[in-house]
Amino acid sequence: MLNKNIDYALVGHNFITFLLSIGLLNRGKKVLVLDDDRFNYGDFFTNSLTFLDVEFLRIWGELGDLSPLKNIDNYLSPQSIYFYVGKKQIVLGDTPARNYRELCRKFPQLFMNEKSGSLSLQNDVMDFNTNYNDFCSKVTSAIFQEKNSSKVSKLFETSIPSELQYHFQHFFSHFAHKDNMTEVDRSEFNALIFMTRGFFQNRLSSTGSRSEIMHLFFSLISPYFKLDHERLIRDLLEVHQSAGGEFKKLNLADLKFQSGLVKSFELESFEGIIKPKKMAFIGGYPVGLPIRLKTSTSSYNCLNVSLRFKNSLPNLLKDKKVIFSSPMKIGTDRPFWEVYFGDNSAVFNIIMAKREGTKIDFIKERVINLLKDDLAYLFPEYEFEIESVEMKFTLDVFIEDKDYLAYKRIEASLGMKLVEVLEGTAPLIFSRLKNVLYFGPYNEDALGTFSSLIEIKKWRESL
């Protein structure tokens, strides 16, 4: 029978939620996790990991004796990513040395330096890969065990081997000298950074602080993994429940507020009134819930578009993950998209400027035409006859950062900034809720999943 008096109600069905719940349960707290389909992370967050993310989860599993994370490799499958800047294709996701050499080939003016040529020698390639893997293991272990979150950036930089530091510094130096580039090179550079920061960090910006670009560089040269998220959270749910945690796949039916507090709520199952001491929402942005987030940050959301084609796709496209942007798209309402091609289908995630109340029916025809144009531009040798289309908005959130001098900062601009959760039960009533917390892209450093892991690790120990 469901416990009606609990310490924490956590809303969000994702592995980050269960990492928090298991940590709280191990400290003797009573925890209920709710899978409310109006609030969660989207596919961008839950479907992919870099090697830094993987090593952070692994050390979490080893030091916390958490079996699914100790065996995190069982939930991963290697995958290549095809980034397109205009028609220039960059294939990443392989070994660090191969990824770096690919970047040097496609963007020599950004990545090639006096030490890059040595990576044609087998021993140097092995050393590069070993240095990268050792760095990821070392830095994630140090950050996981560090209690002071303000030291994360320093730990990150001081852990980088000198050879990798040299390559990063050469890449980072271009941010301060964009004006010296040709117009074509500068446009390509901005598009590359904008698209890859969006993909790896959920941030939309053509620049970034030193710590953000450092993380981006090591994400670009990282092996890339597709995560079996559903199987991972299923196994974490078992750990959660075996530790005494509750779980309900139900929507919140009624939140009761009093004096700036959530006093109680009910579920759609009519199991009675539940009284939490605290609540936490872990994901993107609440949709259809009687709460609001106090944030002035401009953000984009994601439109998921499933296309089915009349004919089977060419073999060169099947099972291919493509991310596309161009200098012409930067600054528009739809700056980039990703797609996963199947046998005769494609699933797009289109990053779109957030517009409250946008109806899919109003934009459907224009979106289809834009995708047709983009496919014809990228793959003019193929025919794409669309048979059926399905569209829906996901719960992904992408934060826009317009600080064009960000490269002069060391730290991320949004680090450790708590976003207030407001009551939103009636028009013009937006009082702050004192016993409700939010975890997600609006209050994290701009390092994507890596930030989320650092943030939730900190809070599971201090709540």
Secondary structure as GFF3:
##gff-version 3
##sequence-region A 1 463
A	DSSP	beta_strand	5	11	.	.	.	ID=ss1
A	DSSP	alpha_helix	15	26	.	.	.	ID=ss2
A	DSSP	beta_strand	31	34	.	.	.	ID=ss3
A	DSSP	alpha_helix	43	46	.	.	.	ID=ss4
A	DSSP	beta_strand	48	50	.	.	.	ID=ss5
A	DSSP	alpha_helix	51	64	.	.	.	ID=ss6
A	DSSP	alpha_helix	67	70	.	.	.	ID=ss7
A	DSSP	three_ten_helix	72	75	.	.	.	ID=ss8
A	DSSP	beta_strand	76	78	.	.	.	ID=ss9
A	DSSP	beta_strand	81	85	.	.	.	ID=ss10
A	DSSP	beta_strand	88	92	.	.	.	ID=ss11
A	DSSP	alpha_helix	96	106	.	.	.	ID=ss12
A	DSSP	alpha_helix	108	111	.	.	.	ID=ss13
A	DSSP	three_ten_helix	116	120	.	.	.	ID=ss14
A	DSSP	alpha_helix	122	145	.	.	.	ID=ss15
A	DSSP	three_ten_helix	149	151	.	.	.	ID=ss16
A	DSSP	alpha_helix	152	158	.	.	.	ID=ss17
A	DSSP	alpha_helix	162	172	.	.	.	ID=ss18
A	DSSP	three_ten_helix	173	180	.	.	.	ID=ss19
A	DSSP	alpha_helix	183	201	.	.	.	ID=ss20
A	DSSP	beta_strand	203	204	.	.	.	ID=ss21
A	DSSP	alpha_helix	210	220	.	.	.	ID=ss22
A	DSSP	beta_strand	224	227	.	.	.	ID=ss23
A	DSSP	alpha_helix	229	242	.	.	.	ID=ss24
A	DSSP	beta_strand	246	248	.	.	.	ID=ss25
A	DSSP	beta_strand	252	258	.	.	.	ID=ss26
A	DSSP	beta_strand	261	267	.	.	.	ID=ss27
A	DSSP	beta_strand	275	282	.	.	.	ID=ss28
A	DSSP	beta_strand	291	294	.	.	.	ID=ss29
A	DSSP	beta_strand	299	309	.	.	.	ID=ss30
A	DSSP	beta_strand	321	325	.	.	.	ID=ss31
A	DSSP	beta_strand	337	341	.	.	.	ID=ss32
A	DSSP	beta_strand	345	353	.	.	.	ID=ss33
A	DSSP	alpha_helix	360	378	.	.	.	ID=ss34
A	DSSP	beta_strand	386	393	.	.	.	ID=ss35
A	DSSP	beta_strand	398	400	.	.	.	ID=ss36
A	DSSP	three_ten_helix	406	408	.	.	.	ID=ss37
A	DSSP	beta_strand	420	423	.	.	.	ID=ss38
A	DSSP	beta_strand	436	439	.	.	.	ID=ss39
A	DSSP	three_ten_helix	441	443	.	.	.	ID=ss40
A	DSSP	alpha_helix	448	462	.	.	.	ID=ss41
###
